[in-house]
Amino acid sequence: MKKSVFKILNIVTLCFVTLTFTNCGSEEPGIIIGGTDSLVIESLKSGIMNGNLDEDFTLNSSQIYNLNGSFIIEPGATLTIPEGTRIQALDGGTSVYIAVLKGAKINVLGTEDSPVFMASVSGNPGDWGGLTICGDATTTAGANAEAEVGGFIYGGANDADNSGSISYLVIEGTGAQINPDSQYNGVSLYAVGAGTTINNVAIINGKDDGIEFFGGTVSVSNLFLENNADDSIDWTEGWNGTVTNAYITHTVSGFSTVFEGDKDNGNPKFNNITAVSSVGGTALQFKKQSGATITGLSLTGYDTSIDMKDGGDLTNVLIDGVAADPSLSYTSTALVTAAAFNWVNSSVSITTLPLQGTVASKVILDASIKYVLNSSYIVKAGGELVIPAGTKIEAKADGTAVYIAVLKGGKIDIQGTESNPVVMASVGSSPGDWGGLTICGDATTTAGANAEAEVGGFIYGGTNDADNSGSIKYLVIKGTGAQINSDSQYNGISLYAVGSGTTIENVSVIDGKDDGIEFFGGTVSASNLYLENNADDSVDWTEGWNGTVTNTYISHTVSGFSTAFEGDKDNNNPKFVNLTAISAVGGTSLQFKKTSGATITNIWLEGYEKNIDMKDGGDLASVIIDGVAASTTADYKTGTKVDVSTWTWKNAGL
């Protein structure tokens, strides 16, 4: 929280101590806190919460309540907390908490415009003990079990038990340490029954779990859980309720998990769960034989998606109708966002997120966030990665371990614009920093169907020349070309059997250690390519690619590159319309290996020592330039240069 929820109360002078309080201006002893019930009522009227409440009482929303010890609601009593009420917990550790005993009720009547707050002054993790509710529903611990916090009694046979109602409640700074193995949670629900209503709860900066279910049947909707240091949602003892709509964030390292399920599997259900981490970590952990049924899961930024801690059966965990798969990162489009919790005064503003794992459904990135590509990010068959205009992806300079790949059957939709291109680059944009973008399609290639790519071992190639791998518009890529082995490197963009249904327009590849763009068969075409100082070939093709590139501008100002063009193997006569290549450092311009060739119109070559190189003695007639077979002696300054002066997007950075 940016500021304490009690910031408006700083002018209030509190006249009490932990065990006693006095009337302001009087030196006479006041009421002893924790005394008779009548004294507890008098304390409440004075704004002090401490002791045992054994009759119904409604707090006053205009009163600030100071929780300076344990406040326990006894069986038969109901505490009602109106909208807008604020309860300030002293930083008293385990001695400061609110507990609702079995047979008692709490009614928190917050609203979206006026939630109820329970928080310590500073809001620091571990300041106080949070809210504990004990019910009479079933639990594998048995009837009348003893809670690990407070020794409270819970559990029975009434799964419809009603412990009250909670709406629009914000809890902050909980998780006080009980012993070396236990802490209070933000909200602890012991055998709470399905008759209890819990909607719209935010738990922030807890030192232990955000919310934990110990058996019971209660369900919860609209949870906001931020930086809870152990588990955001924890359950055990056969809890079998439902959580609908949860938004979970981790921006502080060292937390345990998003979910921790333990012991017997009561098959709780989770609908629409979004969890985002800027610090890695583990998302969903299941101990012993625990499990759950999850739909609408979206995980972003976690190192581990599924952890079956004790080797439990993955079929106990069903995600969107399928057994959990630890190889998937479950980075799907979030169905729950922070914007849905505008009543929460969150201190977290996530501006950077890791990008890693797999995409198995549709994922839409957020242009307001800088993504850090720490490892591979793979779009699987059936998945779609949408990258809005202006998105920045910062690639870690970790060589071949860092790349983006779209597998056969997957799609990528890069929605850059002239004024807001998408940028993928390492921080220094040094050649060889990372692996670039690889796309695999189902079009034809002379390598045959289901060939294996030299990068990643990805499968590509088929019979669908109209295959659609998505759309790329206004993309800038820098610093690629990581070394795979002595013979191979990643390119800026590698297109494996990509079909003509794919759109590629306005792409800039700068400072790659290998090729700028390479076509491995396929039928895809491209337009408006800007290729600067790529150390091997600016444009490379092989395996019978036969698309068209319109408007290519190639610049070489660093010596030692290979060529502007390299065509290899069979000639399926790809076409180039409007080609400009200019070198300030000599070198070879257009090279054709084996029987490769191309048809080129409107060509301008400048500054190269060799314009045409038929590397393996191929037929010059395979290369048609402005309607005539290529010549090894022509200077090819006959066309009109491609004008890139208006391509202001071409060198955009992070």
N, C-alpha and C positions, 0 to 999 in steps of 0.2 A: 504494500500500500504506500503510495507516495507520501502521504501524511496520515497520522493517526486519525481514525474515524472520530476521535474525540477532540480534534484540533480546535473546534469552536468552544470547547469548555475550559480552555486554559486559564480563563479568568476566575474559574470557580475555586474557592479554597475549601479543601476537604478537612473536616474536623473529626478524624477518627484514627485509631491505631488498629493493629491487626486483631487484638482480642477485645479491646474495649473502645468505646467512643464517648466523647463528652459533648455536651451542648456548647455551641460556639459562645465564647465569652464567659464560660463558667468553669470554675475549678473543681466543682463537685463531680464525683465519679458518675459516669453514665450507666447505660444498660450493659450488662454482661452479655456479649454475643454468644450464641449457642445455648442460651438458657431455656426458660420455659417457652411454650409455644406462643403464649400471649406476647412475650417479649420479642419473639421473632416477627410477629405481625407489626409491633410498634417499630421494630428496626426497619422493616420494609417501608413503612410509611415515612421513615426518615431517609430512605434511599440506601440502606445498608442491607445487603443480602448475605446472610450467614445463619446457619442453624437448620432445624428440621421443621418443615411446613406440614401440618396435619389437617389443614382445612383449606377450602377453596380461597384463592386470592387472585385478584387482577392487578397487575402493575399499572402504573400511570405513565403514559408515554411522554409526558412533559417532565418527568423526574429522571435524573441520572442515577442509576443504581450501581453501587460499588460492591463488587463481589470480592470480599476479603477473607474468605474461608470456604468451607464446603457448604453448599446449599442443597438440601435433600428434600425431595417431595415424597411424603409418606403415602402408603397405600390408602386409597379413598379420597385423597386430596387432588385438586387440579390447580395448576398454575397457568394463568392466562397472561400472555404478553402481547399487548396491542401493537399495531403498526407503528414504526418509528421509534420504538423503545430502544434505549442504549444501556447495555450492561458492561461496565468497565471492570475487568478482572485485574486484581492486583498481581504483580509478578511474584506469586507465592508458590510456584511450583505445584507439587502434588497436593498441597493443602487447599488449593483453590479450584473448585469445580462445581458443576451442577449435575445432580443425579436424580433421575425419575425412577422410583422403585416399582417393583412388580405390583400392579394394582393401582398405581397412581397415573396421572395424566399431565401432559404439558400441551398447551395450545399456543403456538407462535403464529400470530396473525399479521405478519408483515405483508406488504404489497410491493409491486414493482416500483412505485413512486416513493414508497416509504418502508424500506426493509427494516428488520430488527437486527441490531448489532450486538455481538458478544465478542469482546476483544480485550487484550491487555493494552496498557497504555502505549507501549512501544511496538506491539505487534510482532515481537521477535519469537522465533520458534522456541518452544519449551517453557514459555512464561507461565502457563497455567494448564489445568487438566481437562478443559473442554466439557462436552455434554455427553452424559451416559444415560441410556434409557434401558430399563429392564422390563421384559414382558413375560407372558405366560404361554407363548407358542412352543412348538417342539424344537428340540435340539439334540444332537447326538450325545451331548454331555449329560442328558437326562433331566428329569424334573428336579427343581430346586437345586440346581448347580450353583457353584460359587464363582463369581466373576474374578478375573485376575486384577481388576481395579476395584478397590474399595471393599472387596469381599462381599459384594451385593449378591442376593439370591435371585436367580432367574430360571425360566424354563418350566414348561408344564405340558398340557395337552390341548390348549385352545389356540389353534392356528389362526382363528379370526379375532384374536385378542386385539384390543384397541388401547393404545397408550397415548392417544391424542392426535394432534395435527400440527405440522410444521410447514409454514409457507414463507418464502423470502426471508431467509436467515443467513447472515454473514458471520462466520466464526474465524478468528485470527489469532495466531500466536500460541497454539496449543502444543501438546506433546510432552508435558512435564515427565521427568524420569522417575519411575516408581522404584525400580531396582535394576541391576545390570541387564536384565533380560526384557523388561517391560516398560512401556511408556503409555500415558494416556493418549487417546486419539482425538481428532477433532470432534467426531461424533462416533460413539460406540453404541451399537444396537444389539443387546443381548436378548435373544429369543423374542424379538418384537414381532407382533402379529400383523396379519394382512389388514386388520381393521384400522391400523395406524396410517395416516396420510403424511407423506413427506415429499414436498415439491419445492423446487427453487431454493437450493442450498449452496452457498459458497463457503469453501474451507481453504484458507490461505495461510501459508507459512507455518505448517504444523511440523513438529520435530519427529513425529511418528506418522501413523496413517492418517489420511484425510477422513475416511469413513470405513468402519469395519463392522461386518455382520457376523455375529456369533449365533449360528443357527437362525431359526425363525422364518417367517414368511413375508415380512414386510417388503414392499416395493418402493422405489424412489424414482422421481423424474426431475430432470433439469438440474444436474450437478455441475458446479464450477469448482475445479480442484487445482490449486496453483501452488507449486513448490512445497509439497508435503514430502518430508525427507525420507520416509520409509516407503510405504505403498499408498498410492492415491486411493485405491479401492481394494479392500482386503476382506476375505470371507473364509469362514471355517464352520465346522460343526453342522454341515448339511444345510446351510442356508439355501433356500430355493425361491427367492423372490425375483423381481425384475428391476433392472435399471434402464430407464429410457432417457436418452439425450444427456450425454456427459461431455464436457470440454475440460481437458486436462493439459496442463503445461508444466514443463520442467526447464528452468533456466539456471538452476544451481546444481553443480555436479555432486555426485556421491549419494544420490537417492537410491532406493531399492528398486521398485518397479511401478508401473502403471497399475497393474492388477497383480494380486497374489491370492490364488485359491489354494486352500489347504484341506487335507483329510478327505472324508467321504464326499462323493459327488452328488449333491442335491440338484444338479443341473440348473443353476440360476441362469437367467437370460439377460442379455445386454443388447439393447437396440440403439443404434446411432451413437457410437463412441468415437470421439476424436481426441487423439493425444499427440502432443507436439513437444519435442525436446530439442533444445539448442546445445545440449551437452552430452549427447549419446545416451548410453545406458540400456537397460533391459525393459522391454514393454510388458509382455504378459508372461507371468510365471505360474506354473501349476505344480503343487507339491503332492506327493503321495498319489492318490487316485482322483484328485479333484479335477473338475472340468467345468464347462459352461457352453451355452449356445449363444453365439454372437452374430449379429447382423449389422451391416452399416459401419464396419470398422475402418478407421483411417488412422494410420500411424505415420508420423514424420520425424525423422532424425534419430531413431533408436538404433543402436548397434546390433541388438538382438531382438527379434520380434516375438518368438515363442521359445520359452525355456521350460521343458518338462523336467523339473528339478530332480525328481526321484525316478526318472525313467517311466513315468506314467504313459498310458496309451493315448496317442494323439487323437484317436477317434472319440475320446471323452470331450474334446474341444472342437466344436463345430463352428466354422466361420463361413457365413453365407452358404450354409448347407453342405459344406465340404470339410473333411477332417483338416485340422490345422497343419500347416506346412512351414517348418522353421526356415526353409530356404526362401520364403516370400517375406517381403518387408511390409506388405499390406499398406502401401502408400496409395490409397485411393482417395477420390475427392471427398473432402470433409462434408458430412451432412449436418454437423453442428459447428458453429463458429463462435468466437468471442463476442461478436456483435449481438448475439442472442441474449447476452448477459449484461446489458447496459446498466443494470442496477448495481453492478459490482464495481467498486473503486479499485481496480487492479493496478498494481505497481509495475506490471510486466508489459513491456512493449518489445515484441520480438522483431528485430530488424535483420537478423542473420540466422539462417538455419542450415544444417547439414543436408546434403542431397546424396543419398546412397541407397542401395538395396534394389528392389524390383518394383515394377509397375504391372499389375495384373488386371486392372480395370481402368477407369478414366481418372486421371490426375490433372488438376489445373493448378499451376504454380501461381504465386502472388507476386506481382511486379513490385510491390512495396518492400519486399524482403530480398536481401542478397543471399543467394544460396551458395554454400561452400561444398563443392564436389570433392569428397574425401576419398572415394573409392569408385568402384563401378556403379553405374545406375542403368539398369536394364529394363527396357520395355518389352514385356513378354507378348506372345501371341494373344490377341484379344485385348491387350492393354492399349491405352492411348495417353500420351503425355502432351498436355497443352501448355505452351509457354507464352504468356501474354506479352504485348509490346512493352519494351523498357526493362524486361527482366535481366538481371545480372547473375551469371553463374561463375563463381570464382573457383577455378580448378586448382586443387592442391598440387604442388610440383612434386609428384611422387611417381613419375614415369608411367609404366604400363599398367599400374594398379588403378589409374584414374582415367575413366572414359565414360561416355554415354553410348549405349547401343540400343537400337531398335531391332528386335528380332523379327523374323519372317512371321507375318500375321499381326504384327503390332503396328502402331502408327505414332507419328510425331506431328504436332501442329504448332509451328513457330509463327507467332502472329506479330512480328516486328513491323514497324512502320519507318518511313523515311526520317521522321523526327525522333522516333523512339525504337531504335533497333534492339534486338536481343543480342547480348554479348556473352560469349563463353571464352574465358581466358584465365591463364595463371597470373599471379600478381606481377611478376616481372616480365611476363610474356616471352621468356627465353625459349628458344627452340628446344624441343624435346622434353619440356616440362610435364606434359600429360598426353593422353591418348586420343583426344578428339572425339568426333562423332562418327559412328558406324551405323549404317542402315542396311538391313537385309530384306530382300523381296522375293517374289515368286515368279519373276519373269524368266525368260530363257537366257541361258548362258552356255558357252561351249564347254564349260566345266561339267555340265549336266545337272539334272534335278538333284536337290538335296546335297549339294557340294558343301565342303567344309572350308570356311574362310581361314586365311592365314592369320587373322587377328581374332583371338577369343575362341577359335574353333566353332564359330557360329555356323548354323546351317542356312543355306540360301539356294535359290534357283528352283524353277518349276516350268510351267507351261503357260502362265497367265501374263502375257506381255502388257496387258492393261492394268496390272496390279497397282494398287494404291497404298503407298506407305505413309501418306499424309501430305503435309504442306510445309514448306520452309520459305519464309519471306523476311527479308532484312535481318540477316544473321551475320555477326562478326565473330570470327574464331581466331585466337592468337595463341602461340607458344606450344603447338602440338608437335607430334613426330617422335614420341617416346620409342626407344629402341626395344624391340621384342626379342630379337636374336641377331646374330651376326649378319643375317641377310634381310631382315624385315624390320620395319618400323610402322607405327600407326601414322595415318595421314590426318590432315585437317578434317576432311570428310571422305569416308569410304562408302561407296555405293555398290552393294553386292546384289546383282540381279534385280535392281529396283525398276519397277514398271512405269509405263507412261502415264498412269493415273496419278502419279506423284507430282507435286508442284515444287519447283526450286527456282526462286527468284531473288535477286539482290543479295548475294552472298560474298563476304569478304573473308579471305584466309590469309593471315599475315604471320611471318616468322615461324613457319613450320620447319621441323628438321627433316621431314620427308616430303611427300607430295602435298600440294595444296588440296586437290580433289582428284579422286581416282574412281573410275567406273570399271567394275568387274562384270562384264556382260550387262544384260538388261536393256531397257528401252527408254529410260527416263531422259527428259530434256531439261535444260537449265537456261536461264537468261541473267544477264548482268552479273558477271563474275569478276571480282577484283582480287588479284592474287599477287602478293608482294613478298619477296624474299623468302620463298619456300625453297629449302636447300636441295631437294632432289628435283622432282618435276612439278611444275605448276599445275598442269593438267595431264593426267595419266589415264590410259584406258587399255583394256585387254578383254579376252574372253568374248569377243564379238559384240561389244557394246555398239548400238546403232541409233543413239538419240541425236539430238541437236543442241548445240550451245550457241546462243545469240548474245552478242556483246560480251567479249572477254577482254579484260585489260590486265596485262602481266608486267610487273616491274621487278627488275633485278638491280640492286645496288650493292649487294654483298657477293664477293667472288666465291667460286668453289661450288656453285649449284650445278645440277646435272643439265636439265633442259627446260625450255618453256613448255614444250609438248613431248610426251612420249607415248606412242602407239605401239602395241605389241600383239603378236599372234595373228589370228584370223582377221581379215578385213571385212567388216560388215558396213563399211562406208559411213561412219558417223559424219555429221555435218557441223561446220563452224561458220557462223555468219557474223561478220564484223569482229575481226581479231586484231588486237594491238598488243605487241610485246616489245618492251624497250629495256635494254641493258646498258648500264654504265660501266660494266666490268667484263665485257666480252662474253665468251662462252658460246654454247650451242643453242639454237632456237628450237627447231622442230626435228625430232628424231623418230624414225619409224623402224621398228624391229620386225624381223621375219617377213610376213606377207601383209603386215598392217598398212592402213592407208586412211584417207579421209577426203572429204570435199570441203574446201575452204573458199569463202567469198569475202571480198573487201578486207584485204590483209595489209598490215603495216608492221614490218620488223625493223628494229633499229638498234645498232650497237653490238650485234652479235658477230663473233668471228666466223661462225658457220651457221647459215640459215637453214639448210636442209641436210640431214644426215640419214641416209638409208643404211642403218647400222649393219644389217645382214645382207646387203646387196639386193634388197627388194626392188620391185619394178617401180620406177618413178611415176608410171601411169596410174599407179594405185593412189597417188596423191594429186588431186585435181585442185589447182589454185586459180581462182577467177577463170574457170573454164578450160584451163590448160594444164597439162602434166607438169609436175613440179620440176624446177631446175635448180641444180646445185650452185649455179653461178648468178642467179638473179638476186637483186638486192631487196626486192619486195617492199619498196616504199611507194607502192602504186595506189594504195587505198586511202581511205579517210580514217584518221585516228578515232578510236572510241573516245568520246568526250566524257571524262569522269569528274570534270570540274563541278558538276552539280550533284555528285554522289557524296554529299556531305556526311552521310552515315558510315562511310566505309572504314573509318579508323576510330570508331567509338571505342571507349575503354570502360573498365570497371568503375 
